[in-house]
Amino acid sequence: MIKKIETAKTLLEALPYIKRYANETFVIKYGGSAQINPELKDKFAQDIILLYLVGIKPVIIHGGGNKINEMLDKLEIKSEFVDGMRVTDEQVMEVVEMVLSGNINNEITTLLNVHGAKALGITGKDANFITAKPKADGKYGLVGEITNVDAKVINKLIEDKFIPVIAPIASGNKVNHPGFNVNADLCASKVAAAIKAKKIIFMTDIIGVLDKDKNLLDTLTEDDIKAYKADGTIHGGMIPKVDACLEAIHGGVEKAHIIDGRVEHSLLLEILTSEGVGTVIKES
């Protein structure tokens, strides 16, 4: 009986958040262990279905860098690196599209549909809804910098009750152009801003942004981030994450979250509980 009462308390705690976020759009950048571990994949799908059923409109953008690297190694395709970044030539781009669209995107979409969703997988090349130009004037080959997101395409899918699952490949907007490989975090931020999402949530393999004593910083503003960058608290791979969060905030998204995708049901814990589990970034 005690366990049942605790369950009821948990449901009641979620109720205000369900009311607050009903009919709101959330963009979720899906990556890290949550995208690889079979049990975490299943928990992620359950979380998305629950959010969907209580009236929240999820839009998923996924990465896939590790699987791309594995496939390039398997096919013995050698790559050139500039400034530590893999140059994407046409051969590499073919593999990127095969892995992101043909493999990972299909897997996520199928998983969600099996769990009872109405998910549809797309890339930015579909309906040319994400267009890009060469990053750094082509220094990195077909690595792209997003120039436009056509919100109408995503909004139409949402209106038709689909959960869009987006692979971060952009259109070159030219006949026979192979497309652009774009950063999944920045793709998520651009999409969130374009469709006026309420929140953007980045699922990672770290509990959130940490201070120098490895304690979680549960709330950050842009001024906080500038200070923490300056003193080295925010460094390395966390810098592009917080920059992607800020880009979304600047684009009109109310809040950005960085959460630990290794924690079961981390999405629900962050969205539907008072304490949350990660770092929230807001304008002020």
N, C-alpha and C positions, 0 to 999 in steps of 0.2 A: 504493500500500500504506500509506503514512504517513497518508493521509487516512482510510483504512478503520480504522486503529488508533485515530486520534483519535475517530472516530465510536463505536467500541467503548468507549473511555474515558468518553465523554459518557454512554452508556447505563449503564455501570457506576456512574457518579457518581449517576445518578438512582435506582438500585435501592434504596438505603436509604430514600429518601423515599417511593417507591412502596409499600414494605413498611409504613412508618410510617403512611401515610395511607389505606391500603386500607380500604374500608367507612366512611370518615369523610365527613361532609357539609361542603361548602364553598359559601358564598354569594358570588356574584360580582356586583358592581354594574357593569354594562356601560354605558359612556358615552364621550363625547369623540370623538376622531378614529377610534378603533377601531370606532365605531358608524356612521361616515360614509364613510370611505375603503374602496373596494371590495376592495383587496388586504388591508387590515387586517381587514376583516370575514371574509374567507376564512381568514386565519391564526387568527383568534379561534375560528372554528368548528372548525378542525383541532385547536387546543389543547383545546377542550372535549371533543371526541371522544376524544382520547388519554387525558385524565384519566378520562373515563367508562369507557374500555376497561380501564384498569389498576385499576379498582375504587373510584375516588373518585366521590362523588355530588354533581354540581354542581347548584346552584339559581341561576338567573339573574334579576336584577331590572334593568330598563333604564329609562333616562330618555328624553327626547325634546323638551326645551324649545325647541331651535332650530327643529325642524320644526313645532312648535306655533305658534311666532311667525311662521314663514313662511306657514303656512296662514291664520292670522288676518289677516295683511297681504293675502294673496291674495284673501280673502273680504271684505276691507275692513271687518272688524269692529273697531271702536274699543274700547279698553279704558281703564278707570280704574286709576290706580296709587296705592297707599297705602303710605307708607314704602318706596318703591322696588319694591314687590311688586305684580304684576298681580292685580287683583281678578277672581276667577273667578265670573262670573254664569252663568245657565243656558245662555245662548248660547255662551259661551266653553267651558263644561264639555262641551257637545256636540262641539265641535271637539277638545278635549283627548282625549275618549274615541275619537273617530274616528281621530285621528293615532296615539295610543299603542296602542290595542287593534286597530283595523282596519288600520293601516299598519305601524308599527314592529314590534309584537309578531308579527304574521303573517310579516313578512320574516325576523326572527331564527329563528322556529320552522321556517319552510320551509328556510332555509339549513342549520340543524343536521340536519334530516331528510334533506336531499339528501346530506349528508356521512355519513349512516349512523346517525344518532342516533334516539332515540325521544323527541322533544321535544313538549311540549304547552303551548300558550299560554293563559294565564288572566289575569284581573284580580282584584282583591280583592273585586269584586262577585259573582264566581262562588262559589256556596255560602256567600256572606256571610263568607268566611274572613278578610277584613280589614275591620274596622269603624272608623269615625272620627267625630269631632265637629268642629264648626266651630272653626277656629283663632282664638284671641283673640276668642271670643264672636261670631264672624261678621264681624269687621272686614274680612276679605279675601274675603267671599262664600263660595264653595264650596271654598276651600282648607281642607284638613282636617288634623286632628291625630289620629294613630292611637290608638285606645283598646283594640283587641284584635286578636290574630292567632290564628286557630284552626289550631294546628300539625297537627292530625289530617289536614287536607286535603292539605297538602304532604307529610306523611309517608306518606300513602297513595299518592300519585303516585310518590314515591321507591321505595316498597315494590314498586310495579308496574313498576319499571324505567324510568319516565319521567324526562326532564330538564324540570322546571318552568321556564317562561319567564314572568315575572310583570310585568305593566304596573302602575305605581303609581297605581291608582285604587281607592279604598276605598268600601265600602257605607255608605249613610246608615242602613241597617237599618229603613227605613220604606217603605211602599207608595208607588210612583211617585217616590221620591227619586232625583234624577239622579246621585247619588254625589259623592265628594269627590276633588279633585285633591290628592295628597299628595306631599311631597318624596321623590324616589327614593332618596337616600342614607339618609334616616331610615327609609324603608320597608324598605330592605335590612337595616339594623341591627335593626329590630323583628322581621323574619322570621328573621334569623340567631339571635337570642336565643330566639325561640319554638321553633325546631326544634332548638335545642342544637347549632348548627353548630360545627365545630372551628375554622374560619377564616372571615373575611369579607375580601374583596379588592375594593378600589375602583380601577377603571381610569379614569385621568384623562389630561389633556394636560400633565402636568408629571412630572418624574422621581421625585418624592416630596416630602417635607418638606425644605426647604433651610435652612441657617444663613444668617447675614447676609452671608457671603462667597460665597453661592450653592453651597455644597458640600452634598452629600446627607447628611442625618442618617439613618443606616441603621436605628437602633433608638431608640425613645422609650418612656418610661413616662408615667403620668399626671402625676407631679411634674415631669418634664421639660417636658411640654406647658404646664403652668401657668406655669412660669418663662419659657418662650419666648413665651407670649402676653403676659406682663407686660412683657417688654422689647421687644416688637414684632417679634420674629423670625417668629413665626407671626401672620399678619394677613390681612385681606381674605377672599378666597374659600377660603383654606385652613382658616380657623376652623371653618366648618360641616363640612368634611371630617373634621377631627380630632375634632370633637364627635360626629359620627356613629360614628367608630371607638370612642370612649370609651363611647358608649351601648351598643354591641355588647359591649364588654369587661365593662361593668357587668352586662350581661344573661347573662354566663357564657360568652361566646365566648372561646376561648383567646388568639387573636392576630388583629389587624387589619392589613391591608397596604394601602398606597397605592402604586400602580405606574403606570408610563408606558405607556398603551395605544398610543402611537405607535410603540413598539418591537415589531418582529415577534416573536411567540411570547413576549411578556413574561410571560404567565401561567405557561408552563412554566419559564421561567428563574427566576421567583420561587419557585415551589413545589418544583421538582425539582432545584435546584442549591444548593450550600452557600453561595454568595455572595449570590444573589438580585439583584434589580435596583431595589428600591424601599425604602420605609420600613416597618418593622415596629413596630407599637404593641402593647404588652402591659401588663399590670397593674402589674408591678414587676420 
